[in-house]
Amino acid sequence: MTAPKSQWQTPEVALSFLEGVRSAIPGADLQMAIMSKIVEQWCRPPFTILDLGCGDGVLGRYLLDRFPTAQGIFVDFSEPMLAAVRHQVSHLPQAQVRVADFGTAEWVEAVADQGAIDVVISGFAIHHQPDDRKQALYAEIYDRLAPDGVFLNLEHVASATPAGEVLFDEFFIDDLYAFHAQTNPTVEREAIADKYYRRDDKVENILAPVDQQCQWLRDIGFRDVDCFFKTFELALFGGRK
């Protein structure tokens, strides 16, 4: 059997994130409400929504719930993630799940039959790519967008200083602890912190500052580029074509 090239292709890491981290991310409701408002104002109605690096499709599913006439395309390279999203969208006839790795430009072929895309969203996925690949991917997304199409990236970004990184870690561990304590009152914060710092996928994080990434988008040609939400290392940023 060929070994996975990423920790995210293993069931252990994928399920650990989906079951123990994703629902504990601070500010998730506000992040998605902002995302929805941007799409509503800038791209109404959207005909196609691409969730790139979709995980279990939480962002794409949220938008399809609000824009039910749109077609949803969910793309990921991790079989455990793909199994999760297939289960979540099995009742949605307008949803398609496709296998592709945005670590190379080949992902474009997986959605080429869709024509121009109105909305591309991504959540906590692109930060695993080297900075030169991030920039190339943003350009590929721009090329796939319809005129006035929207790109939004809900992302883990770099802190400005090491002290800021410590603040984020402590803040995030607090939320993880509160989340897990709901179902396991005996859990200890120290145990949550130890697991957080020792997590297998940490080595794949390649974080970039949000202001730098916004400038990359402007340089590519995106307009109205902004960071629409930011709490420590959690940011929602993007623009439109």
C-alpha positions in Angstrom: 0.0 0.0 0.0 1.3 3.5 -0.9 1.8 5.6 2.2 -0.2 8.9 2.3 1.7 12.0 1.4 -0.2 14.0 4.0 -1.3 13.4 7.5 -4.7 14.6 6.4 -5.1 11.5 4.2 -5.1 9.3 7.3 -8.3 8.4 9.1 -6.8 9.2 12.5 -5.9 12.8 11.7 -9.0 13.5 9.6 -11.5 12.1 12.2 -9.6 13.8 15.0 -10.1 17.1 13.4 -13.8 16.5 12.3 -14.8 15.1 15.7 -12.6 16.9 18.1 -11.6 20.3 16.7 -13.8 21.6 13.9 -16.9 22.3 16.1 -14.6 23.9 18.7 -13.2 26.6 16.5 -13.9 29.9 18.1 -16.4 32.3 16.3 -17.6 29.7 13.8 -21.2 31.0 13.7 -20.0 34.6 13.1 -17.4 33.5 10.5 -20.1 31.7 8.4 -22.6 34.5 8.8 -20.1 37.0 7.5 -19.2 34.6 4.6 -22.9 34.3 3.7 -23.5 38.1 3.8 -20.6 38.7 1.5 -21.9 36.1 -1.0 -25.4 37.6 -0.7 -24.3 41.1 -1.4 -21.6 40.5 -4.1 -22.9 37.4 -5.9 -26.6 37.0 -5.9 -27.8 34.6 -6.8 -24.7 32.3 -7.0 -25.2 29.5 -9.5 -22.1 27.4 -8.6 -20.3 27.2 -5.2 -17.0 25.3 -5.0 -15.8 24.2 -1.5 -12.1 23.6 -2.1 -10.4 21.3 0.4 -13.8 20.8 1.8 -13.3 18.4 4.7 -16.8 17.4 5.6 -18.2 20.3 3.6 -19.3 22.4 6.4 -18.8 25.7 4.6 -20.3 24.6 1.3 -23.3 23.0 3.1 -23.9 26.2 5.0 -24.0 28.2 1.7 -26.2 25.7 -0.1 -28.6 25.9 2.8 -28.9 29.7 2.2 -28.7 29.5 -1.6 -30.6 26.3 -2.4 -30.8 26.9 -6.1 -27.0 26.8 -6.5 -24.9 23.8 -7.5 -22.4 22.7 -4.9 -19.0 21.1 -5.8 -17.0 19.6 -2.9 -13.4 18.9 -3.6 -10.8 17.2 -1.3 -7.9 14.8 -1.6 -8.4 12.9 1.6 -10.5 9.8 1.4 -11.6 10.0 5.0 -12.7 13.6 4.4 -14.5 12.6 1.2 -16.3 9.8 3.0 -17.5 12.4 5.5 -18.7 14.9 3.0 -20.4 12.2 0.9 -22.4 11.3 3.9 -23.3 14.9 4.8 -24.5 15.8 1.3 -26.1 12.5 0.3 -29.6 14.2 0.6 -28.6 17.2 -1.6 -29.3 16.5 -5.3 -27.4 19.7 -6.2 -24.2 18.6 -4.6 -21.3 16.8 -6.3 -18.2 15.4 -4.5 -14.9 15.2 -6.5 -11.4 13.9 -5.7 -8.6 16.4 -6.4 -5.5 17.7 -4.8 -5.0 21.5 -5.0 -1.3 21.0 -4.1 -0.9 21.0 -7.9 -2.7 22.7 -10.8 -4.3 19.4 -11.7 -7.3 20.2 -9.5 -8.5 22.6 -12.2 -9.3 19.6 -14.5 -11.6 18.1 -11.8 -13.9 21.1 -12.1 -13.3 22.1 -15.7 -16.7 20.9 -16.8 -18.4 23.4 -14.5 -17.4 26.4 -16.5 -16.9 29.6 -14.7 -17.6 29.4 -10.9 -19.4 32.1 -8.9 -18.1 31.3 -5.5 -15.0 29.6 -4.3 -14.6 29.0 -0.6 -11.9 27.2 1.4 -11.7 26.5 5.1 -8.5 25.8 7.0 -6.8 23.9 4.1 -4.6 26.2 2.0 -2.2 27.0 4.9 -0.7 23.5 4.4 0.8 24.7 1.1 4.2 26.4 0.6 3.8 30.2 0.0 4.6 29.9 -3.7 2.0 27.3 -4.1 -0.6 29.4 -2.2 0.0 32.2 -4.7 -0.2 29.9 -7.7 -3.5 28.5 -6.3 -5.0 31.9 -5.7 -4.2 32.7 -9.4 -5.8 29.4 -10.5 -8.9 30.2 -8.5 -9.1 33.7 -10.0 -9.0 32.2 -13.5 -11.8 29.8 -12.6 -14.1 32.5 -11.3 -16.9 34.1 -13.2 -16.8 37.9 -13.6 -17.7 39.3 -10.2 -17.1 35.9 -8.7 -16.1 35.7 -5.0 -13.2 33.9 -3.3 -13.3 33.6 0.4 -10.6 31.8 2.5 -11.4 31.0 6.2 -7.9 30.3 7.3 -5.3 29.7 9.9 -2.8 32.6 9.4 0.5 33.6 11.0 0.7 35.8 14.1 2.6 39.0 13.8 4.9 38.1 16.7 5.8 35.0 18.8 3.8 36.6 21.7 0.7 36.7 19.5 1.2 33.0 18.7 1.2 32.2 22.4 -2.0 34.2 22.9 -3.7 32.3 20.1 -2.6 28.9 21.4 -3.9 29.6 24.9 -7.2 31.1 23.5 -7.7 28.1 21.2 -6.9 25.5 23.9 -9.5 27.2 26.2 -12.2 26.7 23.5 -11.1 23.1 22.9 -11.3 22.4 26.6 -14.8 24.0 26.9 -15.9 21.9 23.9 -14.7 18.6 25.2 -15.8 19.3 28.8 -19.4 19.3 27.6 -19.3 15.6 26.9 -16.5 14.6 29.3 -16.7 16.6 32.6 -13.6 14.9 33.9 -11.3 16.0 31.1 -8.4 18.1 32.2 -7.2 21.2 30.4 -3.6 20.0 30.6 -4.5 16.9 28.7 -6.2 19.0 26.0 -3.2 21.3 25.8 -0.7 18.4 25.5 -2.7 16.8 22.7 -2.9 20.2 20.9 0.8 20.8 21.1 1.7 17.2 20.1 -0.8 16.8 17.3 0.5 15.0 14.2 -0.7 17.5 11.6 1.1 20.5 13.2 4.2 19.8 11.1 2.2 20.5 7.9 1.2 24.1 8.9 2.9 26.7 6.7 1.3 29.9 8.0 1.5 33.2 6.2 0.3 36.6 7.5 -3.1 37.7 6.4 -2.0 41.1 5.1 0.6 39.4 2.9 -2.0 37.0 1.5 -4.4 39.9 0.8 -1.6 41.6 -1.1 -1.1 38.5 -3.2 -4.8 38.5 -4.1 -4.6 42.2 -5.1 -1.5 41.5 -7.2 -3.3 38.7 -9.0 -6.2 41.1 -9.9 -8.8 40.5 -7.2 -10.7 43.6 -6.2 -12.4 44.7 -2.9 -9.8 42.5 -1.1 -10.1 42.6 2.7 -9.8 40.7 5.9 -13.4 40.5 6.9 -12.9 38.7 10.2 -9.8 38.1 12.4 -9.3 36.7 15.9 -5.7 36.0 16.6 -4.7 33.4 14.0 -8.2 32.8 12.6 -9.1 35.0 9.6 -11.6 35.2 6.8 -10.3 37.1 3.8 -10.8 37.3 0.1 -12.1 39.4 -2.7 -13.9 39.3 -6.0 -13.0 39.1 -9.7 
